[in-house]
């Protein structure tokens, strides 16, 4: 079933991105553009993310530190 008709993103694709670590609608949008055009699918994406366990969320709940990206210092 399509979640985002603007970009042809399916429910299975959203779930796949969530399993790969995308835990928010913004992260899903970065992965596949879903929710970046008309925005009509954002609530559906939120519902899908709320149903399943997010691997990153589980790590954070277990006390693992969040991933950080160090930026190079400005010269």
Secondary structure, DSSP 8 states (H G I E B T S, - for coil): -EEETTTTEEHHHHHHHHHTT--SHHHHHHHH-TTSSS-TTHHHHHHHHHHS--HHHHHHHTT------------
